[in-house]
Amino acid sequence: MNGRNFLQRWFGRGWLSLGYLFLYLPIIVLIVFSFNSSRQDMVWSGFSLRWYSELMSDTEIISGFGLSLKIAFMSATSSVILGTFAAFALTNYQRFRGRTLFSSMVSAPLVMPEVIIGLSLLLMLVSMQKVFGFPERGVLTIWLGHTLLGMAYAAVVVQSRLQEMSKSLAEAAMDLGCRAHQVFFLVTLPNITQALASAWLLTFTLSLDDVVLSAFLSGPGSTTMPLVIFSRARLGLDPRVNAIAALTILAVTIAVIVYAVMLARADRRRRKQMSAAYSAD
């Protein structure tokens, strides 16, 4: 029996290690070869910061990266706001006319291929431009497309947190004289801050690396970083792309670590407050 448990444990660890290796080995290889002095793919010829220095003078990648950050920040913020309102309506109002249709429309972008979403948005925007002369494809249209996709993900994250939250808190606040909007901003919102932060980071990441929607909705002068990387990858791997990818991974890793530390501190603070309240009782 002990031998069987030993084999099962190491078999599970082996599969887990292979899974992590499959996921993270390409990322590690990309980071390592961003310091390669040679332009040839997968041929190591020595450590160098050449591609990072050349990256600083590559205006196309830098402008694309700045545009991607701008659109990702705007779309993540708008997605969380709209997704929170949608999740709040679906959670607190179980019965209203059109609820099934509304719920289906909110979650539709989760299961619909991005090609279909991008094509339908493109046709709609082209028709609007012919009739009204607005909007032209660019930052605004990319932002609208990313918000449409991100709102569905944000609604799922926030709705799961709202379903776990006890309704007694809101009921107690209303018994004390709070109105509906005061309950939302003073009671509900502080209790779902972690879910809001998680939804914001998720939608920010989705917008930052989106290619399909950006390809359909971008226009002249609005080329995002993923589109620049994709266009260059079709002509052969560019070592400067490895450098910008490594910097992006570094930025995302730092953001995740900071967020994890903030969550841990908030959790410790909440536990201290709860233990203090129990001891006072």
C-alpha positions, 0 to 999 in steps of 0.5 A: 500500500505504501509503495502504491501511494508512493508511485501515485504521488510521484506520478501526479507530481511528474504530470504536474511538472510536465504541465508546468514545463509545457506552459512556461518553457516557451516563455523562459526560452523567449526571455533567454533569447531576448539577450542573444547577440545573434539575429538568427533564431535559436542560435545562441552566440553570446549574452547581449543587451543589443536588442533592448537598446535597439528597441528604444529607437523602434518607434513603431513598437514603442508607439504600439505599446503605448497605444495598447496600454492606453486602450487596455486601461480604458477598456478594463475600467469601462468593462469593470463598471459595466460588468459590475452593474450587469452582475448586480442586476442579475444577482439582486433582481431575480425576476424582471422582464427580459432577464433571460435575454439580458443574461444571454447577451451579457455572457454571449461574448464568452462563447462566441468566436472573436472572429464573429464578434470582430466581423459583426462590429466591423459591419456595424461600424462601417454602416454607421460611418456611411450613415452618420460619418462617425465613428472612424476606425481607430482608438475609439472602435478598438476600445468599444470592441475590447469593452464588449468582450471584457464586460462579459468576463468582468460580469462573471467574476463580480457576479460570483462574488456577489452570490457569495456575499451575505444579503444580511449586510445589505438588509441591515443597512436598509433597516438602519435607513440607507437607500438603495444607492447608499447600500451599493456604494457603502456596503456592497462595493467595499465587500467586492473590491477584490473581485473588482481588482481581479476583474480589472486585471483580467480584462486589462490583460485580455485587452493588452494582448488581443489581436483579432478584435484589434485587427478588425477595428483598427485603422490608420495610425492605431496599430497596437503592439500585438498587431505590430508583433503579429505583422513582424512574426509573419516575416520572420522572428525579430529579436526586438519582439523578444525584448518587448515580450520579455519587458511585458512579461516582467511588467505583468509579473510585477503587477501580479506580485503586487496584487497578491501582496495587497490581497494577503495584507487585506486578508490579514487585516480582515482577520485581525479585525474579526478576531478583535471583534470576537474578543470584544464580545 
